[in-house]
Amino acid sequence: MTIIIDPQSSGIAGNMLIGAFVDLGADASELKEVMEKSAHDFGEVEVTFTKVSKHGIDSTFCHVEMLEHKHSVHFKDFISKIRELDLDEKVIDTACKIFERIAVAESRVHGKSLEEVHFHEVGASDAVADVIGSVYAYYSLGYDSQKIIGLPIAVGGGRVKTAHGTIPVPAPAVVEILKGALMLGGPVDSELATPTGSAIYMELCDEIKEFIPSVKPANVGYGAGRKDFDHPNVLRIIETLDMSESDRIDVIETNLDHLTGEEIGYLFDVLLDAGASDVSVTPIIMKKNRQGSLLKVISRRDNRERIIDTIFKETGSLGIRIAPNMHRGIAKREFETVTVNVEGKDYDVTFKIGYVNGKVISRRPEFEDLKKIAKDTGLALKDVKELVG
């Protein structure tokens, strides 16, 4: 499963993330207790969850109201208090990384060291509730074992009043936090991306993409923002199913004109050991009518660099071509082991069974099993294949 965080329409804030997580099944009552208890040492908050409609989009609104604001503390002391919370260690560690992202951004903007950054620059009690609530919900839904893809963040526009005066939108700290991400201005004259929401997004996302990749949507959650605009002020999170009927692959090619047959045979084995899905060599006529060979390797994307390094190392090729983003239609494959009797002796034979749309399209015995039986019985390989079926 892949999780897509989509802030393209109305940006991102901590409470919007929490609302979307609740929409996807996170326990609101449990989150309320965790958030209020975690924020207590930094100032009392009250957390409520309500279902709202944002321009026709049914969504969950998480409202965090600050009831008390305590004196600011230095960042080091602030993190020490976070680490003392009675929560799972992985929740604490992730939350601390998020707060550090905010603190580092603030330190760069204000020209201070990390040790000089005060708690009010990192966030107040509502920010503690937002971060802890988002991270707690993230782990409760099991998203830590899934790939998280973030889409571009709408950051809004105009100006906003802060403790440091009137500043442009996006706020300088937001720009610092979102370095390396994708952001776009508008679509309204208002602040849409908060430092807290941006830092959570950057910590949770494994990859940032411009567009949604090829996926199968399964569930969608909407977290509502506080403001009302002429468009739905919601953050969307999409749960997607794995693309089980296709493999994303690379086709890697190079021309060879200097390897012997034995060396090409060795290259086959090395490439397969390196993770190639398939290797083929085709005779070709090259420049100046020279005879040569076209090496073609099919590889899964995560093996690309290993395959390329292997080709360079073993062939001395000066150029390798890659055709990315191709798809290979594949049948669903299952393996079944059957005991067969040949010449009065039982043998285990593994069959590879292929399905398309639930129908069996092939059922083939594994060659190595047939070869073993042929050697053991003295029968011709073709006869063993016919007996086994």
Buried (B, 14 or more C-beta within 10 A) or exposed (E): BBBBBBBBBBBBBBBBBBBBBBBBEBBBEEBBEBBBBBBBBBBBBBBEBEEBEBEEBEBBBBBBEBEEBEEBBBBEEBBEBBEEBEBEEEBBEBBBBBBBBBBBBBBBBBEBEBEBBBBBBBBBBBBBBBBBBBBBBBBBBEBBEBBBBBBBBBBBBEBEEEEEEEBEBBBBBBBBBBEEBEBEEEBBEBBBBBBBBBBBBBBBBEEBEEEBEEBEEEBBBBBBBEEEBEBBBBBBBBBBEEBEEEBBBBBBBBBBEEBEEEEBEEBBEBBEEBBBBEBEBEEEEEEEEEEBBBBBBBBBEEBBEBBBEBBBEBBEBEEBEBEEEEEEEEBEEEEEEEEBEBEEEEBEBEBEBBEEEEEEEEEEBBEEBBEBBBEEBEBEEEEBBEBBE
